[in-house]
Amino acid sequence: MAEIQRRERRCHFRWSTVWADASWSPNRRRNLDLDLLDDALRFSRLDRNCNRIAVYYFDHDVARSNSRESAILFLDLSRRGRDLAASFKSFPADARQRTTFYSEVKIERTAIVGAGSWGTALAWLWGKDGRPVFLWGHNADRKLRDCAGANLIVFVTPSTAFREIAIRLRKVMANERTVFLSCTKGIEHGTGKRMSQILNEVFPEHRIAVLSGPNLAVEVTQNVPTATVIGCNDVDCATSLQRILGSPRFRIYTSQEVTSIELGGALKNVFALAAGISDGLKLGDNSKAALVTRSLAELVRLGVAMGGNVHAFYGLSGAGDLIVTCYSERSRNYTVGKRLGRGEPLAQITPHMKMVAEGIPTARSARECARRLKIATPIIDQVYAVLYEQKKPTVALEELLSREQKAEQL
């Protein structure tokens, strides 16, 4: 438990800059010991006599904790790096003329469904300036009805539970104008559907957007400059979300390439497993650079066959997300791959993980889609074999290297 100075332990957390529903002002930082600003802060048993309870429940996985009633936020409020430039629209000039006009999105209440590290980071990001943010974690004592009246509902659940939770939420929905934002990166097994397609099936009358990019949760909560992209077929909805959710330190681009954004964010996790395996085998920088380059080519090839735009895959949710996930020690998928490369079996790795490494279920879904579309995906095939057929990483590597040499195609 992070220690708060004895004389300040009874301070009202609603007046603290780290409270997710606080109204910010420069003087309200006084409630925190400044020596703690670079550490993990854990808050337990928040005062329920506050005017609002902004976060109903944290089922966090950001750090280990013995308490399921606590919230841990990694903060670095003292850092003063250079801000990113203000966000701007990336739609073509005539896009608004070709899109049905909707009234501007107004968000008075945001609900985030999924209290893992990314959901927790988004709750902190969008709640630190005073906006009411409700964070729902999978717990029998917490009902989805608490989220039903929100203007914006953000899905950050594992892809394997996405449809089930969406259907449960549908039964208690109270706001017909709610906007849904998917931040889950995955492909549904069996159907090959993206998360936005599932939301469109369950909530056909609602506007739906997706968010993806090179966004490590811990760096977002450290206020490190970050860029991401929101995709939506409705231009006005996308630009409204950009304005409301973006900031100088969380730069949001907009796009209508929803399919490409989702596939880029999902498929890169499979290649991050491969990159981790490469490092686990200690193959060196030359090998990894070649692997990541060919992974991008494979991502584009399969992504285009699944309906994506070739140019969009070289953006934030394709190449950008691929780079950070394949090279960061903070990436869950990279870490799992590295342990596999060192010889640990998957059955030994996953039981001790608090968060889902999305590359594991996505490898199965991606391979299934590739076979149905008759697309060559040698890297995905070998990752699948290591995960589901107990193939040794060294054997998978040899099979990749023994493939016939050919002309480079991007």
C-alpha beads as a LAMMPS data file, in Angstrom:
LAMMPS data file: protein, C-alpha beads

410 atoms
409 bonds

1 atom types
1 bond types

-500.0 500.0 xlo xhi
-500.0 500.0 ylo yhi
-500.0 500.0 zlo zhi

Masses

1 110.0

Atoms # bond

1 1 1 0.000 0.000 0.000
2 1 1 1.455 3.323 -0.989
3 1 1 1.935 5.392 2.142
4 1 1 0.263 8.773 2.445
5 1 1 1.632 11.201 5.004
6 1 1 0.043 10.497 8.381
7 1 1 -1.386 13.986 8.773
8 1 1 -3.054 13.771 5.356
9 1 1 -4.521 10.265 5.474
10 1 1 -8.000 11.564 6.172
11 1 1 -8.058 13.954 3.236
12 1 1 -11.067 13.673 0.926
13 1 1 -9.899 11.907 -2.229
14 1 1 -12.523 13.725 -4.290
15 1 1 -10.233 16.748 -4.082
16 1 1 -7.226 14.829 -5.315
17 1 1 -5.907 15.061 -8.856
18 1 1 -5.784 11.268 -9.115
19 1 1 -9.486 10.774 -8.327
20 1 1 -11.183 9.735 -11.546
21 1 1 -14.064 12.159 -11.023
22 1 1 -12.093 15.105 -9.686
23 1 1 -12.366 18.649 -10.975
24 1 1 -8.799 19.600 -11.681
25 1 1 -7.113 22.680 -10.364
26 1 1 -3.398 23.357 -9.750
27 1 1 -3.900 23.585 -5.993
28 1 1 -5.547 20.190 -5.582
29 1 1 -2.287 18.319 -5.876
30 1 1 -1.538 19.325 -2.293
31 1 1 -3.242 16.188 -0.960
32 1 1 -0.490 13.951 -2.349
33 1 1 2.988 13.422 -1.019
34 1 1 5.083 14.608 -3.973
35 1 1 7.605 11.855 -3.265
36 1 1 4.964 9.364 -4.428
37 1 1 4.326 10.838 -7.854
38 1 1 6.637 8.383 -9.629
39 1 1 5.256 5.341 -7.808
40 1 1 2.242 3.101 -7.993
41 1 1 -0.581 4.520 -5.907
42 1 1 -3.171 2.115 -4.562
43 1 1 -6.446 3.390 -3.166
44 1 1 -8.559 1.057 -1.072
45 1 1 -12.057 1.508 0.340
46 1 1 -12.813 4.826 -1.305
47 1 1 -15.144 7.059 0.684
48 1 1 -18.631 6.299 -0.603
49 1 1 -19.969 9.482 0.942
50 1 1 -18.470 11.462 -1.908
51 1 1 -20.837 13.276 -4.227
52 1 1 -20.123 10.642 -6.870
53 1 1 -18.476 7.259 -6.924
54 1 1 -16.640 7.536 -10.208
55 1 1 -15.155 4.049 -10.254
56 1 1 -17.448 1.312 -9.039
57 1 1 -14.909 -1.499 -9.154
58 1 1 -11.339 -2.095 -10.168
59 1 1 -10.463 -5.642 -11.155
60 1 1 -6.978 -4.466 -11.961
61 1 1 -4.108 -6.371 -13.463
62 1 1 -1.628 -3.528 -13.659
63 1 1 0.238 -4.756 -10.588
64 1 1 -0.119 -7.526 -8.053
65 1 1 -2.398 -6.895 -5.123
66 1 1 -3.871 -8.904 -2.296
67 1 1 -7.011 -6.775 -2.294
68 1 1 -9.724 -7.001 -4.933
69 1 1 -11.248 -3.801 -3.624
70 1 1 -8.301 -1.591 -4.474
71 1 1 -7.229 0.430 -7.474
72 1 1 -3.662 0.898 -8.616
73 1 1 -2.695 3.726 -10.913
74 1 1 0.808 4.293 -12.178
75 1 1 1.311 8.034 -12.220
76 1 1 4.126 10.383 -13.034
77 1 1 2.489 13.769 -12.600
78 1 1 5.801 15.530 -12.169
79 1 1 7.034 14.796 -15.694
80 1 1 7.009 17.757 -18.028
81 1 1 7.819 16.457 -21.462
82 1 1 6.922 18.110 -24.697
83 1 1 3.258 17.836 -25.669
84 1 1 2.198 16.481 -28.995
85 1 1 0.566 18.891 -31.375
86 1 1 -3.193 19.219 -31.199
87 1 1 -5.263 16.563 -32.893
88 1 1 -6.637 17.135 -36.351
89 1 1 -9.038 15.394 -38.707
90 1 1 -7.682 12.968 -41.277
91 1 1 -10.888 12.587 -43.291
92 1 1 -10.809 13.649 -46.935
93 1 1 -12.302 17.067 -47.581
94 1 1 -15.446 15.695 -49.178
95 1 1 -16.071 12.958 -46.620
96 1 1 -18.593 14.977 -44.633
97 1 1 -20.619 15.627 -47.781
98 1 1 -20.835 11.902 -48.455
99 1 1 -21.883 10.926 -44.934
100 1 1 -25.291 11.129 -43.305
101 1 1 -25.292 14.036 -40.869
102 1 1 -25.877 13.261 -37.212
103 1 1 -26.070 15.627 -34.283
104 1 1 -22.837 16.115 -32.387
105 1 1 -22.054 13.466 -29.797
106 1 1 -22.495 14.706 -26.236
107 1 1 -20.866 12.695 -23.481
108 1 1 -21.948 13.403 -19.931
109 1 1 -21.153 9.964 -18.587
110 1 1 -18.653 7.357 -19.786
111 1 1 -18.725 3.670 -18.867
112 1 1 -15.699 1.457 -19.461
113 1 1 -16.478 -2.260 -19.611
114 1 1 -13.335 -4.162 -18.694
115 1 1 -11.071 -3.291 -15.753
116 1 1 -7.759 -4.700 -16.925
117 1 1 -4.664 -2.566 -17.392
118 1 1 -5.935 -0.849 -20.572
119 1 1 -9.423 -0.232 -19.221
120 1 1 -7.952 1.168 -16.011
121 1 1 -5.580 3.400 -17.969
122 1 1 -8.437 4.801 -20.058
123 1 1 -10.491 5.414 -16.907
124 1 1 -7.622 7.448 -15.481
125 1 1 -6.975 9.258 -18.757
126 1 1 -10.572 10.318 -19.357
127 1 1 -11.501 10.847 -15.724
128 1 1 -8.568 12.882 -14.451
129 1 1 -10.030 16.186 -15.668
130 1 1 -13.331 15.739 -13.857
131 1 1 -15.400 13.740 -16.326
132 1 1 -17.616 11.065 -14.695
133 1 1 -16.111 7.702 -15.616
134 1 1 -17.562 4.372 -14.473
135 1 1 -15.271 1.338 -14.629
136 1 1 -16.869 -2.111 -14.656
137 1 1 -14.885 -5.243 -13.875
138 1 1 -16.051 -8.831 -14.190
139 1 1 -17.429 -9.542 -10.735
140 1 1 -20.651 -11.181 -9.600
141 1 1 -21.401 -8.315 -7.212
142 1 1 -21.240 -5.605 -9.911
143 1 1 -24.051 -5.329 -12.413
144 1 1 -23.789 -4.145 -16.014
145 1 1 -26.917 -2.091 -15.347
146 1 1 -24.593 0.509 -13.775
147 1 1 -23.201 1.170 -17.272
148 1 1 -26.456 1.058 -19.217
149 1 1 -27.307 4.756 -19.047
150 1 1 -23.928 6.082 -20.176
151 1 1 -23.606 8.259 -23.282
152 1 1 -20.385 6.451 -24.247
153 1 1 -19.727 2.782 -23.491
154 1 1 -16.161 1.639 -24.094
155 1 1 -15.491 -2.082 -24.519
156 1 1 -12.069 -3.207 -23.272
157 1 1 -12.924 -6.839 -22.545
158 1 1 -11.040 -9.909 -23.809
159 1 1 -12.179 -10.769 -27.328
160 1 1 -13.236 -14.243 -26.196
161 1 1 -15.814 -12.701 -23.807
162 1 1 -16.809 -9.782 -26.034
163 1 1 -20.040 -11.125 -27.550
164 1 1 -21.309 -12.592 -24.278
165 1 1 -20.877 -9.316 -22.397
166 1 1 -22.394 -7.291 -25.251
167 1 1 -25.499 -9.492 -25.189
168 1 1 -25.781 -9.141 -21.413
169 1 1 -25.497 -5.371 -21.704
170 1 1 -28.131 -5.270 -24.424
171 1 1 -30.708 -6.641 -21.982
172 1 1 -30.308 -3.668 -19.615
173 1 1 -29.655 -0.803 -22.051
174 1 1 -31.393 2.424 -21.044
175 1 1 -30.032 4.999 -23.490
176 1 1 -31.004 4.782 -27.151
177 1 1 -28.378 7.362 -28.176
178 1 1 -25.406 5.641 -26.563
179 1 1 -22.227 5.520 -28.658
180 1 1 -20.117 2.353 -28.442
181 1 1 -16.327 2.432 -28.704
182 1 1 -14.414 -0.829 -29.051
183 1 1 -10.841 -0.870 -27.737
184 1 1 -10.590 -4.678 -27.844
185 1 1 -8.069 -6.113 -30.306
186 1 1 -9.133 -9.513 -31.547
187 1 1 -10.990 -11.640 -34.098
188 1 1 -13.849 -13.900 -33.050
189 1 1 -13.076 -17.573 -33.459
190 1 1 -15.452 -19.482 -35.713
191 1 1 -16.996 -16.427 -37.364
192 1 1 -13.875 -14.423 -38.207
193 1 1 -15.757 -11.280 -37.188
194 1 1 -14.216 -8.117 -35.841
195 1 1 -15.391 -6.602 -32.573
196 1 1 -17.261 -3.741 -34.270
197 1 1 -19.172 -6.284 -36.354
198 1 1 -20.291 -7.988 -33.157
199 1 1 -21.421 -4.659 -31.725
200 1 1 -23.306 -3.884 -34.931
201 1 1 -25.145 -7.193 -34.620
202 1 1 -26.052 -6.673 -30.962
203 1 1 -26.693 -2.900 -31.125
204 1 1 -27.767 -2.258 -34.748
205 1 1 -29.393 1.106 -33.974
206 1 1 -26.352 2.629 -32.250
207 1 1 -23.292 4.414 -33.606
208 1 1 -20.119 2.372 -33.235
209 1 1 -16.455 3.374 -33.360
210 1 1 -13.132 1.647 -32.731
211 1 1 -9.879 2.819 -31.161
212 1 1 -6.474 1.274 -31.761
213 1 1 -2.816 2.210 -31.948
214 1 1 0.582 1.833 -30.275
215 1 1 -0.797 2.463 -26.785
216 1 1 0.943 0.758 -23.862
217 1 1 -1.302 1.218 -20.832
218 1 1 1.419 2.012 -18.326
219 1 1 2.877 4.765 -20.519
220 1 1 -0.538 6.360 -20.968
221 1 1 -0.926 6.600 -17.187
222 1 1 2.570 8.080 -16.973
223 1 1 1.295 10.880 -19.213
224 1 1 3.801 10.006 -21.941
225 1 1 2.831 11.525 -25.328
226 1 1 0.825 8.913 -27.209
227 1 1 -0.992 8.755 -30.548
228 1 1 -3.938 6.599 -31.521
229 1 1 -6.647 6.421 -34.173
230 1 1 -10.436 6.329 -33.922
231 1 1 -12.263 4.695 -36.792
232 1 1 -15.936 5.258 -37.526
233 1 1 -18.128 5.296 -40.616
234 1 1 -19.879 8.367 -39.264
235 1 1 -17.547 11.342 -39.705
236 1 1 -19.350 13.542 -37.193
237 1 1 -19.253 10.859 -34.532
238 1 1 -15.530 10.275 -35.052
239 1 1 -14.625 13.953 -34.895
240 1 1 -16.790 14.465 -31.806
241 1 1 -15.005 11.600 -30.039
242 1 1 -11.686 13.017 -31.192
243 1 1 -12.488 16.370 -29.615
244 1 1 -13.875 14.941 -26.392
245 1 1 -11.392 12.136 -25.745
246 1 1 -8.217 13.582 -27.238
247 1 1 -5.660 15.786 -25.524
248 1 1 -2.154 17.137 -26.217
249 1 1 -0.721 14.016 -24.558
250 1 1 -3.208 11.598 -26.134
251 1 1 -3.329 12.636 -29.768
252 1 1 -6.247 11.122 -31.674
253 1 1 -6.408 10.806 -35.448
254 1 1 -9.665 9.920 -37.189
255 1 1 -10.347 7.567 -40.067
256 1 1 -13.168 5.770 -41.848
257 1 1 -11.009 2.657 -42.344
258 1 1 -12.661 0.711 -39.539
259 1 1 -11.811 -2.722 -40.951
260 1 1 -8.121 -1.921 -41.383
261 1 1 -7.826 -0.373 -37.933
262 1 1 -9.315 -3.412 -36.232
263 1 1 -7.392 -6.004 -38.238
264 1 1 -4.112 -4.156 -37.750
265 1 1 -4.641 -4.046 -33.996
266 1 1 -5.630 -7.709 -33.818
267 1 1 -3.122 -9.370 -36.145
268 1 1 -0.070 -7.569 -34.770
269 1 1 -0.458 -9.523 -31.517
270 1 1 0.283 -12.784 -33.326
271 1 1 3.475 -11.335 -34.777
272 1 1 4.455 -9.975 -31.366
273 1 1 4.451 -13.577 -30.140
274 1 1 6.811 -14.446 -33.002
275 1 1 9.074 -11.507 -32.133
276 1 1 9.203 -12.627 -28.518
277 1 1 10.082 -16.167 -29.586
278 1 1 12.894 -14.741 -31.711
279 1 1 14.349 -12.893 -28.731
280 1 1 13.821 -15.892 -26.481
281 1 1 15.935 -17.907 -28.896
282 1 1 18.545 -15.097 -28.876
283 1 1 18.567 -14.848 -32.654
284 1 1 19.824 -11.272 -32.737
285 1 1 18.763 -7.965 -34.256
286 1 1 19.186 -8.952 -37.906
287 1 1 16.773 -11.851 -37.529
288 1 1 14.235 -9.799 -35.623
289 1 1 14.299 -6.941 -38.129
290 1 1 13.668 -9.406 -40.959
291 1 1 10.914 -11.103 -38.971
292 1 1 9.072 -7.872 -38.180
293 1 1 9.351 -6.678 -41.797
294 1 1 7.960 -9.917 -43.163
295 1 1 5.290 -9.869 -40.443
296 1 1 4.083 -6.511 -41.749
297 1 1 3.932 -7.934 -45.282
298 1 1 1.916 -10.890 -44.020
299 1 1 -0.389 -8.642 -41.980
300 1 1 -1.107 -6.515 -45.051
301 1 1 -1.654 -9.544 -47.277
302 1 1 -4.189 -11.153 -44.962
303 1 1 -5.713 -7.835 -43.916
304 1 1 -6.450 -6.813 -47.500
305 1 1 -8.008 -10.211 -48.200
306 1 1 -10.273 -9.666 -45.184
307 1 1 -11.469 -6.313 -46.505
308 1 1 -8.870 -3.837 -45.268
309 1 1 -7.179 -1.002 -47.138
310 1 1 -3.536 -1.594 -48.009
311 1 1 -2.469 1.980 -47.215
312 1 1 -4.226 2.049 -43.828
313 1 1 -2.100 -0.839 -42.563
314 1 1 0.959 1.397 -42.654
315 1 1 -0.635 3.719 -40.108
316 1 1 -0.843 3.774 -36.324
317 1 1 -2.950 0.643 -35.933
318 1 1 -0.877 -1.406 -38.372
319 1 1 2.814 -0.637 -38.594
320 1 1 2.773 1.589 -35.498
321 1 1 1.172 -0.967 -33.211
322 1 1 3.278 -3.752 -34.707
323 1 1 6.502 -1.927 -33.858
324 1 1 5.700 -1.205 -30.224
325 1 1 4.243 -4.657 -29.562
326 1 1 7.162 -6.514 -31.130
327 1 1 9.840 -4.527 -29.325
328 1 1 8.465 -3.601 -25.912
329 1 1 9.173 -5.651 -22.802
330 1 1 5.856 -4.262 -21.521
331 1 1 3.912 -6.069 -24.241
332 1 1 2.078 -9.143 -22.910
333 1 1 2.236 -10.943 -26.248
334 1 1 5.938 -10.261 -26.692
335 1 1 6.586 -11.491 -23.147
336 1 1 4.663 -14.723 -23.711
337 1 1 6.582 -15.297 -26.943
338 1 1 9.906 -14.690 -25.232
339 1 1 9.104 -17.249 -22.560
340 1 1 8.081 -19.732 -25.247
341 1 1 11.393 -19.123 -27.012
342 1 1 13.231 -19.866 -23.780
343 1 1 11.584 -23.271 -23.626
344 1 1 8.623 -22.748 -21.270
345 1 1 5.451 -24.562 -22.359
346 1 1 2.325 -22.477 -22.869
347 1 1 0.470 -24.548 -20.276
348 1 1 2.959 -23.321 -17.692
349 1 1 2.790 -19.659 -18.738
350 1 1 -0.931 -18.867 -19.044
351 1 1 -2.237 -20.055 -15.634
352 1 1 -0.183 -17.354 -13.893
353 1 1 -1.243 -14.525 -16.197
354 1 1 -3.780 -12.019 -14.885
355 1 1 -4.372 -10.587 -18.352
356 1 1 -5.176 -12.293 -21.644
357 1 1 -2.466 -12.217 -24.285
358 1 1 -4.782 -11.608 -27.250
359 1 1 -2.293 -13.056 -29.707
360 1 1 -3.065 -16.548 -28.384
361 1 1 -6.755 -16.732 -29.423
362 1 1 -6.129 -14.468 -32.433
363 1 1 -3.517 -16.870 -33.839
364 1 1 -6.220 -19.521 -34.101
365 1 1 -8.771 -17.119 -35.606
366 1 1 -6.270 -15.612 -38.048
367 1 1 -5.100 -19.011 -39.281
368 1 1 -8.718 -20.033 -39.762
369 1 1 -9.430 -16.905 -41.819
370 1 1 -6.268 -17.319 -43.890
371 1 1 -7.164 -20.881 -44.796
372 1 1 -10.700 -19.944 -45.740
373 1 1 -9.397 -17.122 -47.961
374 1 1 -6.457 -19.222 -49.276
375 1 1 -3.852 -16.666 -48.143
376 1 1 -0.279 -17.752 -47.404
377 1 1 0.611 -16.882 -43.796
378 1 1 3.786 -18.783 -42.896
379 1 1 4.543 -16.804 -39.724
380 1 1 0.992 -17.088 -38.379
381 1 1 1.024 -20.819 -39.209
382 1 1 4.197 -21.421 -37.227
383 1 1 3.007 -19.380 -34.243
384 1 1 -0.207 -21.402 -34.277
385 1 1 1.788 -24.646 -34.358
386 1 1 3.862 -23.572 -31.339
387 1 1 0.745 -22.549 -29.398
388 1 1 -1.687 -25.309 -30.305
389 1 1 0.355 -28.209 -31.662
390 1 1 3.237 -28.094 -29.160
391 1 1 5.782 -27.598 -31.916
392 1 1 9.166 -26.570 -30.559
393 1 1 10.124 -22.976 -31.444
394 1 1 13.458 -24.154 -32.861
395 1 1 11.646 -26.486 -35.265
396 1 1 9.235 -23.712 -36.275
397 1 1 12.218 -21.469 -36.981
398 1 1 13.922 -24.064 -39.163
399 1 1 10.767 -24.546 -41.198
400 1 1 10.485 -20.807 -41.788
401 1 1 14.111 -20.566 -42.882
402 1 1 13.863 -23.571 -45.195
403 1 1 11.106 -22.046 -47.304
404 1 1 11.890 -21.450 -50.969
405 1 1 13.610 -18.146 -51.641
406 1 1 11.720 -15.735 -53.845
407 1 1 11.359 -12.104 -54.895
408 1 1 10.379 -9.654 -52.173
409 1 1 6.716 -8.689 -52.267
410 1 1 5.153 -6.110 -49.938

Bonds

1 1 1 2
2 1 2 3
3 1 3 4
4 1 4 5
5 1 5 6
6 1 6 7
7 1 7 8
8 1 8 9
9 1 9 10
10 1 10 11
11 1 11 12
12 1 12 13
13 1 13 14
14 1 14 15
15 1 15 16
16 1 16 17
17 1 17 18
18 1 18 19
19 1 19 20
20 1 20 21
21 1 21 22
22 1 22 23
23 1 23 24
24 1 24 25
25 1 25 26
26 1 26 27
27 1 27 28
28 1 28 29
29 1 29 30
30 1 30 31
31 1 31 32
32 1 32 33
33 1 33 34
34 1 34 35
35 1 35 36
36 1 36 37
37 1 37 38
38 1 38 39
39 1 39 40
40 1 40 41
41 1 41 42
42 1 42 43
43 1 43 44
44 1 44 45
45 1 45 46
46 1 46 47
47 1 47 48
48 1 48 49
49 1 49 50
50 1 50 51
51 1 51 52
52 1 52 53
53 1 53 54
54 1 54 55
55 1 55 56
56 1 56 57
57 1 57 58
58 1 58 59
59 1 59 60
60 1 60 61
61 1 61 62
62 1 62 63
63 1 63 64
64 1 64 65
65 1 65 66
66 1 66 67
67 1 67 68
68 1 68 69
69 1 69 70
70 1 70 71
71 1 71 72
72 1 72 73
73 1 73 74
74 1 74 75
75 1 75 76
76 1 76 77
77 1 77 78
78 1 78 79
79 1 79 80
80 1 80 81
81 1 81 82
82 1 82 83
83 1 83 84
84 1 84 85
85 1 85 86
86 1 86 87
87 1 87 88
88 1 88 89
89 1 89 90
90 1 90 91
91 1 91 92
92 1 92 93
93 1 93 94
94 1 94 95
95 1 95 96
96 1 96 97
97 1 97 98
98 1 98 99
99 1 99 100
100 1 100 101
101 1 101 102
102 1 102 103
103 1 103 104
104 1 104 105
105 1 105 106
106 1 106 107
107 1 107 108
108 1 108 109
109 1 109 110
110 1 110 111
111 1 111 112
112 1 112 113
113 1 113 114
114 1 114 115
115 1 115 116
116 1 116 117
117 1 117 118
118 1 118 119
119 1 119 120
120 1 120 121
121 1 121 122
122 1 122 123
123 1 123 124
124 1 124 125
125 1 125 126
126 1 126 127
127 1 127 128
128 1 128 129
129 1 129 130
130 1 130 131
131 1 131 132
132 1 132 133
133 1 133 134
134 1 134 135
135 1 135 136
136 1 136 137
137 1 137 138
138 1 138 139
139 1 139 140
140 1 140 141
141 1 141 142
142 1 142 143
143 1 143 144
144 1 144 145
145 1 145 146
146 1 146 147
147 1 147 148
148 1 148 149
149 1 149 150
150 1 150 151
151 1 151 152
152 1 152 153
153 1 153 154
154 1 154 155
155 1 155 156
156 1 156 157
157 1 157 158
158 1 158 159
159 1 159 160
160 1 160 161
161 1 161 162
162 1 162 163
163 1 163 164
164 1 164 165
165 1 165 166
166 1 166 167
167 1 167 168
168 1 168 169
169 1 169 170
170 1 170 171
171 1 171 172
172 1 172 173
173 1 173 174
174 1 174 175
175 1 175 176
176 1 176 177
177 1 177 178
178 1 178 179
179 1 179 180
180 1 180 181
181 1 181 182
182 1 182 183
183 1 183 184
184 1 184 185
185 1 185 186
186 1 186 187
187 1 187 188
188 1 188 189
189 1 189 190
190 1 190 191
191 1 191 192
192 1 192 193
193 1 193 194
194 1 194 195
195 1 195 196
196 1 196 197
197 1 197 198
198 1 198 199
199 1 199 200
200 1 200 201
201 1 201 202
202 1 202 203
203 1 203 204
204 1 204 205
205 1 205 206
206 1 206 207
207 1 207 208
208 1 208 209
209 1 209 210
210 1 210 211
211 1 211 212
212 1 212 213
213 1 213 214
214 1 214 215
215 1 215 216
216 1 216 217
217 1 217 218
218 1 218 219
219 1 219 220
220 1 220 221
221 1 221 222
222 1 222 223
223 1 223 224
224 1 224 225
225 1 225 226
226 1 226 227
227 1 227 228
228 1 228 229
229 1 229 230
230 1 230 231
231 1 231 232
232 1 232 233
233 1 233 234
234 1 234 235
235 1 235 236
236 1 236 237
237 1 237 238
238 1 238 239
239 1 239 240
240 1 240 241
241 1 241 242
242 1 242 243
243 1 243 244
244 1 244 245
245 1 245 246
246 1 246 247
247 1 247 248
248 1 248 249
249 1 249 250
250 1 250 251
251 1 251 252
252 1 252 253
253 1 253 254
254 1 254 255
255 1 255 256
256 1 256 257
257 1 257 258
258 1 258 259
259 1 259 260
260 1 260 261
261 1 261 262
262 1 262 263
263 1 263 264
264 1 264 265
265 1 265 266
266 1 266 267
267 1 267 268
268 1 268 269
269 1 269 270
270 1 270 271
271 1 271 272
272 1 272 273
273 1 273 274
274 1 274 275
275 1 275 276
276 1 276 277
277 1 277 278
278 1 278 279
279 1 279 280
280 1 280 281
281 1 281 282
282 1 282 283
283 1 283 284
284 1 284 285
285 1 285 286
286 1 286 287
287 1 287 288
288 1 288 289
289 1 289 290
290 1 290 291
291 1 291 292
292 1 292 293
293 1 293 294
294 1 294 295
295 1 295 296
296 1 296 297
297 1 297 298
298 1 298 299
299 1 299 300
300 1 300 301
301 1 301 302
302 1 302 303
303 1 303 304
304 1 304 305
305 1 305 306
306 1 306 307
307 1 307 308
308 1 308 309
309 1 309 310
310 1 310 311
311 1 311 312
312 1 312 313
313 1 313 314
314 1 314 315
315 1 315 316
316 1 316 317
317 1 317 318
318 1 318 319
319 1 319 320
320 1 320 321
321 1 321 322
322 1 322 323
323 1 323 324
324 1 324 325
325 1 325 326
326 1 326 327
327 1 327 328
328 1 328 329
329 1 329 330
330 1 330 331
331 1 331 332
332 1 332 333
333 1 333 334
334 1 334 335
335 1 335 336
336 1 336 337
337 1 337 338
338 1 338 339
339 1 339 340
340 1 340 341
341 1 341 342
342 1 342 343
343 1 343 344
344 1 344 345
345 1 345 346
346 1 346 347
347 1 347 348
348 1 348 349
349 1 349 350
350 1 350 351
351 1 351 352
352 1 352 353
353 1 353 354
354 1 354 355
355 1 355 356
356 1 356 357
357 1 357 358
358 1 358 359
359 1 359 360
360 1 360 361
361 1 361 362
362 1 362 363
363 1 363 364
364 1 364 365
365 1 365 366
366 1 366 367
367 1 367 368
368 1 368 369
369 1 369 370
370 1 370 371
371 1 371 372
372 1 372 373
373 1 373 374
374 1 374 375
375 1 375 376
376 1 376 377
377 1 377 378
378 1 378 379
379 1 379 380
380 1 380 381
381 1 381 382
382 1 382 383
383 1 383 384
384 1 384 385
385 1 385 386
386 1 386 387
387 1 387 388
388 1 388 389
389 1 389 390
390 1 390 391
391 1 391 392
392 1 392 393
393 1 393 394
394 1 394 395
395 1 395 396
396 1 396 397
397 1 397 398
398 1 398 399
399 1 399 400
400 1 400 401
401 1 401 402
402 1 402 403
403 1 403 404
404 1 404 405
405 1 405 406
406 1 406 407
407 1 407 408
408 1 408 409
409 1 409 410
